[in-house]
Amino acid sequence: MKIAFVGKGGSGKTTLSSLFIRHLAASRIPVIAVDADINQHLGAALGLDETQAAALPAMGAHLPLIKDYLRGGNPRIPSAASMIKTTPPGEGSQLLRVVEDNPVYDACARTVELDGATVRLMATGPFTESDLGVACYHSKVGAVELCLNHLVDGRTEYVVVDMTAGSDSFASGMFTRFDMTFLVAEPTRKGVAVYRQYKEYARDFGVSLKVVGNKVQSPDDLAYLRDEVGDDLLVTVGHSEWVRAMEKGRPTRFAYLEQANRRALEVLHDTADAAYGRRDWERYTRQMVHFHLKNAESWGNAKTGVDLAAQVDPAFVLHEGTATPQPA
């Protein structure tokens, strides 16, 4: 199951995504956690110290390796250099599974221990001062999108992505890559504004969207969110002493998280699990192709010097039973 956490900056989406990851890990569910935010804080939220978080490999720095591995023996892709962030898989492509070892995970993922369980953590890499004026953060996030395009995941395994703040994810097709999107919103006009943007952009693509109200401190806060987002409001989260201790670098065991907040995480899990029944791999593949052709026409063909439409395998549909060829 592929899950996204989105919201405006400061809404608490990184904290909520880290709590959800901890909840899944405590349930012994395989998890790949991905920090795709422009501000890289998911590692710290999962308990890494500054040195450990800074040592996480940047997926963007390993993009050539990622492309070369995923290309596999796909005859429609003449070289890894001709791949762009939206390149879809086809016959002969290498696919990624949540529970496996492969060169992409070896290079880009690190194991994080959470109260005796483990998760794989991947990060796009920070947007540094050297990037200003010469690169776009979307090129870093492109490594995540390419991996999601080639990912085959089942019901009892999760990929949880902490997305970049606001509506930046609509600059590519990555917002359509998820079984469920949880939008974290504070009971404020700005928090609700991001929800309305997401709702409008996602409407035409069948994106499953639910709102998680955060920092809800009063009945008036709850009533405000209900008035503004209606039935999309799934659950609310209030103040947490456990989170406060974690943010100070003094976390207790996850089992001591407040009962009300544990119940909220169970609601998120149940909602994500229920989304499995609505999976439509044909639509998923069709949307991949749609955004790939759109990117090819607008900039990809000019950048690579090849006709990227030729990369589309019209007979290929990604699904859980898709066989992955063994590397030579």
Secondary structure, DSSP 8 states (H G I E B T S, - for coil): -EEEEE-STTSSHHHHHHHHHHHHHHTT--EEEEEESSS--HHHHTT--HHHHHTS-BGGGGHHHHHHHHHTT-TT---GGG--TT----TT---EESSS--HHHHHHEEEEEETTEEEEEEE-----GGGTTT--HHHHHHHHHHHHHTEE--TT-EEEEEE-STTGGGGSSGGGS-SEEEEEE-SSHHHHHHHHHHHHHHGGGT--EEEEEES--SHHHHHHHHHHHGGGEEEEE---HHHHHHHTT----GGGS-HHHHHHHHHHHHHHHHGGGG--HHHHHHHHHHHHHHHIIIIIHHHHSS-GGGG--TT----TT-------
